[in-house]
Amino acid sequence: MPRPPVPLISIDGLVTAALALVDESGDFSLPKLARRIGVSQSSIYSHVSGREEILELMRGRIVAENPYPALDDLGWEAALRTVVRSYRDAFARHPRLAPLLVLQTVRDVDVIALYEDLALVLERAGFMGRDVVSAISTIDSFALGAALDLAAPEVVWAPPDDGFPTLKRALGHAGPPRQRGEDAFTFGLDIILAGLRSRL
């Protein structure tokens, strides 16, 4: 009796299946991934070195799927807005991936290119040395947090009926959840840019 055909695995298929698992449950494992695509776990290892490589491939995928225009003709503030918004939007489509990626070193070339663009824009603005790295770290934390905020439940804060009048008054002006997240992102980005401008 002939052996059954071995399912073909592609790197693209592995990444797609892993992203689906993360979107569903907030994590993935190689045994679950193997079951999802109908192959043995050892078959996966013939294509990638392991979990960390798959995570990095997912990072590269979501950033590559959300390109931004050339920055050469933009002032530094407009360029930063463009890159940060693109980065936030990339992770907003897969917010459960963000907590997994902050735990490992960024190595994907497309993502490193995004950070290179940030560094170039900041140097062009007049920042040097340690300030460039500090600015990138601040922007990175903000963009990832903003992406997670877009995945927050409709009711983020639920104060009890009695007390907390100041928070309740503020929440009365929050608007719909999606709009609240977008307003918070714009507000925060304005503050970061104002702080960078002041630092210069």
Secondary structure, DSSP 8 states (H G I E B T S, - for coil): ----------HHHHHHHHHHHHHHHS---HHHHHHHHTS-HHHHHTT-SSHHHHHHHHHHHHHHTS-----TTS-HHHHHHHHHHHHHHHHHTSGGGHHHHTTS----HHHHHHHHHHHHHHHHHT--THHHHHHHHHHHHHHHHHHHHHTS-S-S----SSS-HHHHHHHTT--SHHHHHHHHHHHHHHHHHHHHHHH-
